[in-house]
Amino acid sequence: TRASIWYEKQHEIGEAIDYAFLANDYLRASELLEKYGFNCKYRYGWWRMSEWLKKLPAELLSLRLSLRHLYFWTLMNVGEINEARRKLDEDQLRILISGLTQDDAKIWEGNLLIYKSAIAMHSDYDIERGQEFARRGLETIPQCDPKYYRTAMVHYGHASLLVGDIREAKKAFRWVLDQFDSIQDTYTIFFSMMNLAEISIREGYLHKALDELEETISFAEKSNLTDCLMFSKLKKDVSDILYEWNEPDEACSNLVTGIRNAERYGDEDLVVLLPSYASLLRIQLAYDDFENAQQTVRQIERVTHRGSEYPYGCRHAVAARALLALFDRDYATATEAARILSGPSNLHSQEYILLTLSRVHLATHKLEEAIEILNNLRANILRQGRYGDLIKPQILLARAYFLKNDLDSALDHMNKAISSAPRENYIRSFVDEGREILPLLVQLSQLPEYTSNSGERTVEFLNELIKTIYHDSNKDKPKDSSGLPSYLVIEMTNREIDILNFVAAGLSNQQIADRLVITVSTVKWHLNNIYLKLGAHKRTHAVRLAQDYKLIQ
């Protein structure tokens, strides 16, 4: 016990708790956890916190609201959902049979609503109900108790952000920061600053977001929070912006620093680690680093296995495996993953799942399914004002309509994606799609109405984007057994091959129309599609490329 007291004076709280348990001084251990618990969990991790709390006698946990509050969140964050539900049922019964004061009863009742919110969102996938529970919990807890009211406000902001309701999320986190002078918990300030920066990313203001992230990093350094788990998420957000701006070295440096920080205590926090691993996997696949990408997917699967009660984590692992399979052209594995991913997935934080599912559908030519997912996703993003999340669905919609041979719709969606990109310098969202979108971009750049109606900056950005993608996609890419580039395997139709052969034979559009018993305008429509798919700019160029790809003799 004396060692525990000494370590507490040295501000080494983890050691102080450990020595209290070694002395079997459970009362002191519970007091330390009660006093420092919510700061400890960010320094030492959820799993270590779980080990400490499970050592406490049941009667201590049952008597102290703050310890039960801490225990619930710990169970949720280590993925023990069923145990969290059991504790929730116990606490509901306790309210009915205990003689709490009116204020204490409201605090307990409000916290129970917050717990229900967490389970509804992260386990039951009923996000609207989850946000509603959070709102009711916030309304129930008396404002005269600033600790629990502020905690409820932070959770409501986080719940709103998960739902994608960034207006409510912004309002909640700004309210918290307005209490800056009265908040002694620096982590709450840090967490709110970080989430406001994420909201700027979601809104599509990358430059503003990076400024906010740098300000948050500075605050974390001054507050000794650089070793907490959420600092890893902060570095991940910085990395995502830098990578989007095509600065991969700086992006990887920030990302790896964040991941190592999160892993330092052996803590598998799914909410922090999974998005970081997803960003790492994206970079590895973009640079054809298949071996390390395999390792990253195995790490994701290992992490999610430990928190196997968490559907969020399990589906995330399946999505990662699907992306790896698509890269390796293992369509059987990707299709099986799509079957698993086809369940409910409407949290905004699960849009990674929906985008992955749509990519599998595109690769396996299930175009209507992909279009339905992407249109629903796009409508939801627009409704919530998350314009920063809009570019990827727009690009994938352009690809889907291109594969359907609906050139007008494909160009329309690509135009919408491009129009919002130059201001905030969105680059990698396009480049990572590679050759699949290069013909569309070339066609767009050659449309007279586009070059005349778009600003000079947008036209210049599009031309630079074409050069970047061409340079990036000139690397060795996996080829189909036919020897064709991957973007031609599905897209070239038999009718288009017939027309290419007639063009190679020197026939005019009218002669081709007569041979095929179609109109001249239909021949021209097919030729435009051929040029688009091959990246050709005239008939002779198209014939030469088709011969190079062995599409025609």
Beta strands, then each sheet from edge to edge (+ up, - down):
end
